[in-house]
Amino acid sequence: MGEDGLGPVRLPVDRETYQFDEWTIGYTKSHILKSVCINGDTCVAGEPGCCELCVYNFTLALPHLPDMVFHKNVLRISHSSSGAQLEFNPLDALKLVRNEKLDLKVACSDEWRESRPEAAHTSDKVKPFDWTFSTEYSGTVNDRFRVEPTEQRIDMFKLMRKEEILFYHNLTLFEDELHDHGISLLSVKVRVMPSGFYILLRYFLRVDNVLLRSNDTRFHYEKGNDYVLKEFTHREAKVEQLKHLPPALFTNPDHIVDKLPVVRKVNEKLTIVKPE
């Protein structure tokens, strides 16, 4: 209850926007999703008053959510004259988690079940699903962008040039420690410079002594263009393939990701659809 005794304490929501030409770049940031239904498990799908946890559970139908879901953490990039919008949110990301049996057999999958008391007491135990929460989510775009394959590439050397940073933020969308056997983490960073803006959406998975995986999606807009370049890269390696690297690197995505072999890469152009 709040100090006035009139209701639950409302935790603050942090928000900020930055205007860059016709682009509005903004984020909201707040606490993690509650782990229990605030309505005593009486929520009904689609009805007003359904709590945030139940909205996730009804929408996703996963046996369990990640330990930490930052359901209010959203990054949104909007173009004023066209209405084009690019957004990053945890719900859309978790929709892409496979609700099927995972063929990654390690000891922690059993320990994961034992650590979830609600799973241990169900008659059919936990339904098979990807307990690593792997997702190839690459952002949510509206129909004011035309998305098509492209031969153009993001110029990483240009991005590495020293340039004033006008706006920067880093948001975690969800995180799970796999019952202390690694980490599953989705985060998004945005950086605005005088020349344009750059976004990195990264899903990173480390299953200790077993596997490392990353799904990176990069977006680059250069001032004056009517399009945003997008590059999705899936990397993966078993730990036994990385014996030549010091294990200390494995805990830092920024240090290890570029050393993982590329499995798949997709390059696209998001062109702004001008209003008629």
Salt bridges, closest charged atoms under 4 A:
ASP21 OD2 - LYS223 NZ 2.72
GLU22 OE2 - HIS79 NE2 3.82
GLU52 OE1 - HIS71 NE2 2.98
GLU52 OE2 - LYS72 NZ 2.99
ASP67 OD1 - ARG116 NH2 2.79
GLU87 OE1 - ARG76 NE 2.78
ASP92 OD1 - LYS95 NZ 3.26
GLU100 OE2 - ARG98 NH1 3.39
GLU111 OE1 - HIS181 NE2 3.01
GLU118 OE2 - HIS64 NE2 3.07
ASP130 OD2 - ARG98 NH2 3.81
GLU136 OE1 - ARG264 NH2 2.53
GLU148 OE2 - ARG146 NE 3.72
ASP176 OD2 - ARG116 NH2 3.27
ASP208 OD1 - ARG206 NE 2.76
ASP216 OD2 - ARG202 NH2 2.74
ASP216 OD2 - ARG218 NH1 3.53
GLU222 OE1 - LYS158 NZ 3.03
ASP226 OD2 - LYS274 NZ 3.34
GLU236 OE1 - ARG213 NE 2.77
GLU236 OE1 - HIS234 NE2 3.28
ASP254 OD1 - LYS189 NZ 3.85
ASP254 OD1 - ARG202 NH1 3.15
GLU268 OE1 - LYS230 NZ 3.46
